[in-house]
Amino acid sequence: MSLRLTFWGTRGSIPSPGPHTVRYGGNTPCVEVRTGDGHLLILDAGTGIRALGRSLVEQTEGASIEADLFLTHAHWDHIQGIPFFAPLFGRGNRLRIWGSAALERSVDQVVRDQMSPVVFPVSFEALAATIEFRSIVEGTPMLRSGYEVAAFGLHHPGGALGYRFTDHAGDAGSLVYIPDNELAPHPGYGSSPMWRDRLTSFVRGASVLIHDAMYTPEEYAPCAGWGHSTHQEAVTLALAADVRTLVLFHHDPQRTDDALDRCVAECRELVRRAGASLEVIAAAEGLSLHT
């Protein structure tokens, strides 16, 4: 068996619907993952989680919904869909929300604050589902029902986690999810000189790597320290880590579909010149993959 993933939100920073983002999508990050035994994992809760929630309610036809939501961090584009996730309003549903133990404010408090009366009309207490908040610690792989998850600290302002998921059933391959990460060195992070080597080891051999590819090289220079990477840097990491498939993610809200096509073509040319077999694609809403 393998992990099956579906993209519901692929864009970074802010939703960007419109005629120029139809093919790759305009919703902010959300990825659905199904384990071999059918367990539901959700990676981030940007605006894409709204459509996922409606789909889940329609599919289950009244049966209870249980899921584990793994938040990489609490920046707005990764949590803004939570109040619109329909299963949270259904009694009998259960959602476990995982986040970094190292955040300045707990995930629990951040989620509650975004539903305070000052910014949202429905209070957190009005949600009918059972919601649990749990912490995950970097460097300590955790065994769950049917899968294993490990976390890695990324280069992003305020801190963020990358996740690696492996199905327990057979040689199913691994999924690595790193939506917000600055691969270029920057003094603002104060990381160990070995951070990049450790990251490469964390990613090594993944069947699918979903990685931040927000900028072009020309765009990156004035945005150094903002916590994002270029698509070329994502290719360099994937090649060094012997990844099978690289999925460019967290698309710039101003990046049109045609411009994303050009980014993918540039990445594939880099792979060709390296004489490697890495597959490179760009995340698109509705796209499904298997590890």
C-alpha positions as CSV (number, residue, x, y, z in Angstrom):
1,M,0.0,0.0,0.0
2,S,1.1,3.6,-0.4
3,L,0.1,7.1,0.7
4,R,-2.3,8.8,-1.6
5,L,-2.3,12.6,-1.6
6,T,-4.6,15.2,-3.1
7,F,-4.0,18.9,-3.4
8,W,-6.8,21.3,-2.3
9,G,-4.7,24.5,-1.9
10,T,-1.3,25.3,-3.5
11,R,-0.8,29.0,-3.3
12,G,1.2,31.0,-0.7
13,S,0.5,34.1,1.3
14,I,-3.0,35.0,0.2
15,P,-5.7,33.4,-2.0
16,S,-5.4,34.5,-5.6
17,P,-8.5,33.3,-7.6
18,G,-9.0,34.5,-11.1
19,P,-8.6,33.7,-14.8
20,H,-4.8,33.5,-14.6
21,T,-4.6,30.9,-11.8
22,V,-7.3,28.5,-12.9
23,R,-5.1,25.5,-13.8
24,Y,-2.9,25.5,-10.7
25,G,-5.4,27.0,-8.3
26,G,-5.7,30.1,-6.1
27,N,-6.4,28.6,-2.6
28,T,-3.8,28.6,0.2
29,P,-2.1,25.4,1.4
30,C,-4.0,22.3,2.1
31,V,-3.1,18.7,1.2
32,E,-5.2,15.6,1.9
33,V,-3.3,12.4,2.6
34,R,-4.8,8.9,2.9
35,T,-2.8,6.1,4.4
36,G,-3.0,2.5,3.1
37,D,-5.6,1.7,5.8
38,G,-7.7,4.8,4.9
39,H,-6.7,7.1,7.8
40,L,-7.1,10.7,6.9
41,L,-4.3,13.2,7.4
42,I,-4.6,16.9,6.5
43,L,-1.5,19.0,5.9
44,D,-2.1,22.7,6.7
45,A,-5.4,24.5,6.8
46,G,-5.3,27.3,4.3
47,T,-8.4,28.2,2.3
48,G,-8.2,24.9,0.4
49,I,-9.5,23.1,3.5
50,R,-13.0,24.5,2.9
51,A,-13.5,22.5,-0.3
52,L,-12.0,19.5,1.3
53,G,-14.4,19.7,4.2
54,R,-17.4,19.9,1.9
55,S,-16.1,16.9,0.0
56,L,-15.7,14.9,3.2
57,V,-19.2,15.7,4.4
58,E,-20.7,14.7,1.0
59,Q,-18.7,11.4,0.9
60,T,-19.5,10.2,4.4
61,E,-23.2,10.9,4.1
62,G,-23.7,11.5,7.8
63,A,-21.0,9.1,9.1
64,S,-18.5,10.5,11.6
65,I,-15.3,12.0,10.3
66,E,-11.9,11.6,12.0
67,A,-8.7,13.2,11.0
68,D,-5.2,14.4,12.1
69,L,-4.4,17.9,11.0
70,F,-0.7,18.7,10.9
71,L,0.1,22.4,10.9
72,T,3.5,23.4,9.7
73,H,3.2,26.8,11.5
74,A,0.6,29.3,12.4
75,H,1.0,32.0,9.8
76,W,-2.4,33.2,8.5
77,D,-2.2,31.5,5.1
78,H,-1.8,28.1,6.8
79,I,-4.7,28.4,9.3
80,Q,-7.2,30.7,7.7
81,G,-9.5,27.9,6.5
82,I,-10.1,26.3,9.9
83,P,-13.3,28.2,10.7
84,F,-14.7,27.2,7.3
85,F,-13.9,23.4,7.7
86,A,-17.5,21.9,7.6
87,P,-16.7,18.8,9.7
88,L,-15.9,21.0,12.7
89,F,-19.6,21.8,12.9
90,G,-20.7,18.2,13.0
91,R,-21.3,16.4,16.3
92,G,-19.5,13.1,16.4
93,N,-16.6,14.2,14.2
94,R,-13.1,14.3,15.7
95,L,-10.1,16.4,14.7
96,R,-6.6,16.2,16.3
97,I,-4.6,19.3,15.5
98,W,-0.8,18.9,15.6
99,G,1.7,21.7,15.8
100,S,5.2,22.6,16.9
101,A,6.0,22.5,20.6
102,A,8.4,25.3,20.0
103,L,6.0,28.0,18.8
104,E,6.0,31.2,20.8
105,R,2.2,30.8,21.2
106,S,0.5,27.4,21.4
107,V,-1.5,26.2,18.4
108,D,-4.5,25.9,20.7
109,Q,-4.3,29.7,21.5
110,V,-3.7,30.8,17.9
111,V,-6.7,28.8,16.6
112,R,-9.0,30.1,19.4
113,D,-7.8,33.7,18.8
114,Q,-8.7,33.6,15.1
115,M,-12.3,32.8,16.1
116,S,-12.5,35.5,18.7
117,P,-15.5,37.9,18.3
118,V,-13.2,40.7,17.2
119,V,-12.2,38.9,14.0
120,F,-14.8,36.2,13.4
121,P,-18.6,35.9,14.1
122,V,-18.6,32.3,15.3
123,S,-16.8,31.4,18.5
124,F,-14.5,28.4,18.8
125,E,-16.8,27.1,21.6
126,A,-19.7,26.9,19.0
127,L,-17.9,24.1,17.1
128,A,-19.7,20.7,17.7
129,A,-16.9,18.4,16.8
130,T,-14.3,17.0,19.3
131,I,-11.1,18.9,18.8
132,E,-7.8,18.0,20.4
133,F,-4.5,20.0,20.3
134,R,-1.3,18.0,20.4
135,S,2.4,18.9,20.1
136,I,5.0,17.2,18.0
137,V,8.7,17.4,18.7
138,E,11.4,17.8,16.1
139,G,13.7,14.8,15.7
140,T,11.5,12.2,17.4
141,P,9.6,10.0,14.9
142,M,6.1,9.2,16.1
143,L,4.2,6.0,15.4
144,R,0.5,6.5,14.6
145,S,-2.2,4.1,13.5
146,G,-0.8,2.8,10.2
147,Y,1.9,5.4,9.6
148,E,5.0,7.1,11.0
149,V,5.5,10.9,11.1
150,A,8.7,12.8,11.8
151,A,9.2,16.6,12.0
152,F,12.1,18.9,11.1
153,G,12.7,22.6,12.0
154,L,12.8,24.8,8.9
155,H,14.1,28.3,8.1
156,H,11.1,30.5,8.3
157,P,10.4,33.6,10.4
158,G,8.7,32.5,13.6
159,G,9.6,28.9,13.1
160,A,8.0,26.2,11.0
161,L,8.1,22.4,10.7
162,G,8.5,20.1,7.8
163,Y,7.0,16.6,8.0
164,R,7.9,13.2,6.7
165,F,5.2,10.6,6.5
166,T,5.8,6.8,5.9
167,D,3.1,4.2,5.6
168,H,3.7,1.1,7.7
169,A,2.4,-1.3,5.0
170,G,5.3,-2.6,3.0
171,D,7.8,-0.6,0.9
172,A,5.4,2.2,0.3
173,G,7.8,5.1,0.1
174,S,7.7,8.4,2.0
175,L,6.1,11.8,1.5
176,V,8.0,14.9,2.7
177,Y,6.0,18.1,3.1
178,I,8.0,21.4,3.3
179,P,5.8,24.3,2.2
180,D,7.6,27.3,3.8
181,N,11.4,27.1,3.9
182,E,14.4,29.3,2.9
183,L,17.1,27.1,1.5
184,A,19.6,30.0,0.8
185,P,21.7,30.7,3.9
186,H,20.6,33.8,6.0
187,P,22.0,35.0,9.3
188,G,18.6,35.6,10.7
189,Y,18.0,32.0,11.5
190,G,21.1,31.3,13.6
191,S,21.1,27.7,12.6
192,S,23.9,25.2,12.9
193,P,26.3,25.0,10.0
194,M,25.1,21.4,9.6
195,W,21.4,22.4,9.2
196,R,21.5,21.9,5.4
197,D,23.1,18.5,5.7
198,R,20.5,17.5,8.3
199,L,17.7,18.7,6.0
200,T,19.1,16.7,3.1
201,S,19.2,13.6,5.3
202,F,15.6,14.2,6.4
203,V,14.4,14.4,2.8
204,R,16.7,11.6,1.5
205,G,15.0,8.9,-0.6
206,A,11.5,10.4,-0.4
207,S,9.1,9.2,-3.1
208,V,7.5,12.7,-3.1
209,L,8.9,16.0,-1.9
210,I,6.5,18.9,-1.7
211,H,8.7,22.0,-1.3
212,D,8.5,25.7,-1.2
213,A,9.3,27.2,-4.6
214,M,7.8,30.7,-4.2
215,Y,10.4,32.8,-6.0
216,T,12.4,33.1,-9.1
217,P,16.1,34.0,-8.6
218,E,15.3,37.6,-9.7
219,E,12.5,37.9,-7.1
220,Y,14.4,36.4,-4.2
221,A,17.1,39.0,-3.6
222,P,14.8,41.7,-2.1
223,C,12.9,39.1,-0.2
224,A,15.9,37.4,1.5
225,G,15.0,36.4,5.1
226,W,11.3,36.2,4.3
227,G,11.4,32.4,4.6
228,H,11.0,31.1,1.0
229,S,13.0,29.5,-1.7
230,T,13.4,29.6,-5.5
231,H,12.3,26.7,-7.7
232,Q,16.0,26.1,-8.7
233,E,17.0,25.7,-5.1
234,A,14.2,23.2,-4.6
235,V,15.6,21.2,-7.5
236,T,19.1,21.3,-6.0
237,L,17.8,19.9,-2.7
238,A,15.7,17.2,-4.4
239,L,18.7,16.0,-6.5
240,A,21.0,16.0,-3.5
241,A,18.5,13.9,-1.5
242,D,17.8,11.4,-4.4
243,V,14.1,12.2,-4.4
244,R,11.8,10.5,-7.0
245,T,9.3,13.3,-7.6
246,L,9.6,17.0,-6.7
247,V,6.3,19.0,-6.4
248,L,6.8,22.8,-6.6
249,F,4.5,24.4,-3.9
250,H,3.5,27.6,-2.2
251,H,3.2,29.4,-5.5
252,D,3.5,33.2,-5.4
253,P,0.0,34.7,-5.5
254,Q,1.1,36.8,-8.5
255,R,2.4,33.8,-10.4
256,T,0.2,33.0,-13.4
257,D,-0.4,29.6,-14.8
258,D,1.7,30.3,-17.8
259,A,4.5,31.6,-15.6
260,L,4.4,28.4,-13.5
261,D,4.6,26.4,-16.7
262,R,7.9,28.2,-17.5
263,C,9.2,27.5,-13.9
264,V,8.5,23.8,-14.4
265,A,10.2,23.8,-17.8
266,E,13.3,25.5,-16.3
267,C,13.4,22.9,-13.5
268,R,13.2,20.0,-15.9
269,E,16.0,21.5,-17.9
270,L,18.2,21.6,-14.8
271,V,17.4,17.9,-14.2
272,R,18.2,17.1,-17.8
273,R,21.6,18.8,-17.6
274,A,22.4,17.0,-14.3
275,G,21.6,13.7,-16.1
276,A,19.2,12.7,-13.3
277,S,15.8,11.0,-13.4
278,L,14.0,13.4,-11.0
279,E,10.4,14.1,-12.0
280,V,9.4,17.8,-11.4
281,I,5.8,19.0,-11.4
282,A,3.9,22.0,-10.0
283,A,1.2,21.4,-7.4
284,A,-2.3,22.0,-8.8
285,E,-5.6,21.9,-7.1
286,G,-7.2,18.5,-7.7
287,L,-3.9,16.8,-8.5
288,S,-3.6,13.3,-6.9
289,L,-0.3,11.4,-6.4
290,H,0.8,8.2,-4.7
291,T,4.1,7.6,-2.9
